[in-house]
Amino acid sequence: MDAPADRHGILVGVDGSEPSNAAVVWAAREAALRHVPLTLIHMLNAAVPMYPEMPLSMGMGIWRDEDGRRVLQCALKVAEDVIGAGRPLPVSTELKCSPPVHTLVQLSGNADMLVVGSHGRSAVGRRLLGSVSSGVIRRANCPVAVIRDETARPEAPVVVGIDGSPASELATALAFEEASRRGAELKAVHAWSDIEAVELPGLDWTVFKEDADRILAERLAGWQERYPDVTVRRVVVCDRPARQLINQAESAQLVVVGSHGRGAVGAMLLGSVSNSVVHSTSTPVIVARPVHTQSRRSTV
């Protein structure tokens, strides 16, 4: 389904670093799959990154602006190489002099997905995308994809962590959509406990596993009816959620997690889990967040 004309489609924060270029590659593929626009944005720093911060001199300001335009031009070339001449896809660039996290969060209200690299380059005029990715994961108004490298595994499954919380339901919906779009198998992972099994005296895991299998199947039934083209493999384990998802990510093309979950035994603590997965795997990770549509584009 095409995005409305006033939306950013897939929004990518770029800074010219390798993870940033990988994010552009991934985002261009995602935009092509969705048939939505691709928006590349680079944020300029108004001050020298030191303490206390000092305004840029005129010469430094000119260099910063030229460097920003060069970064965007390189990112545009990367995106166009991925998209190819045979697939007309709207691609736009934006250069803004404003804080990266605040800017991306504001613009995310008019985006289908926000994509960032796992970290960036440390240089005058740029912010590290490590801190940016952490900031937008917590505050963005749309799903956030964090990309470490551009290695593609089109035959690998999509992995989703499920615990039954509202955030997990958002992740499940997005994971089915992504798996269907890619023609990929979906591996639905439920890690039963956030503490070691050995810490529970007398635990008969086989009894709990039967119940967990049944509950997971019930939670997935409606989604499988909605997406009959998606083959689902259920994985129920007695393990720490973060560790299990990180292990599953090694053989996946994409991991989808919620931005937070339920804090109880038997639930995946997806706030800490999503943070651990994002920082511990080279596989692309999407943190599912509610989409808050703005009536018009932000003027950040």
QUITAMO-V827853 format. One record per backbone hydrogen bond with DSSP energy under -1.0 kcal/mol. CO is the residue of the C=O (numbers start at 0). NH is the residue of the N-H. If there is no record, write none. Layout:
[[CO/NH] [CO/NH]]
This chain:
[[3/6] [8/111] [8/112] [9/38] [10/114] [11/40] [16/20] [17/21] [18/22] [19/23] [20/24] [21/25] [22/26] [23/27] [24/28] [25/29] [26/30] [27/31] [28/32] [29/33] [30/34] [30/35] [36/9] [37/91] [38/11] [39/93] [40/13] [41/95] [45/55] [47/49] [53/47] [56/60] [57/61] [58/62] [59/63] [60/64] [61/65] [62/66] [63/67] [64/68] [65/69] [66/70] [67/71] [68/72] [69/73] [70/74] [71/75] [72/76] [73/77] [74/78] [75/79] [76/80] [77/81] [78/82] [79/83] [83/86] [89/37] [91/39] [93/41] [95/43] [98/102] [99/103] [100/104] [101/105] [102/106] [103/107] [105/108] [106/109] [107/110] [108/293] [109/7] [112/10] [113/144] [114/12] [115/146] [122/125] [127/131] [128/132] [129/133] [130/134] [131/135] [132/136] [133/137] [135/139] [140/291] [142/113] [143/286] [144/115] [145/284] [146/117] [152/155] [156/252] [157/186] [158/255] [159/188] [164/168] [165/169] [166/170] [167/171] [168/172] [169/173] [170/174] [171/175] [172/176] [173/177] [174/178] [175/179] [176/180] [177/181] [178/182] [178/183] [184/157] [185/232] [186/159] [187/234] [188/161] [189/236] [195/198] [196/199] [199/202] [203/207] [204/208] [205/209] [206/210] [207/211] [208/212] [209/213] [210/214] [211/215] [212/216] [213/217] [214/218] [215/219] [216/220] [219/223] [220/224] [221/225] [222/226] [226/229] [230/185] [232/187] [234/189] [236/191] [236/238] [239/243] [240/244] [241/245] [242/246] [243/247] [244/248] [247/250] [248/251] [253/158] [254/285] [255/160] [256/287] [261/263] [263/266] [267/269] [268/272] [269/273] [270/274] [271/275] [272/276] [273/277] [274/278] [276/280] [283/254] [284/145] [285/256] [286/143]]
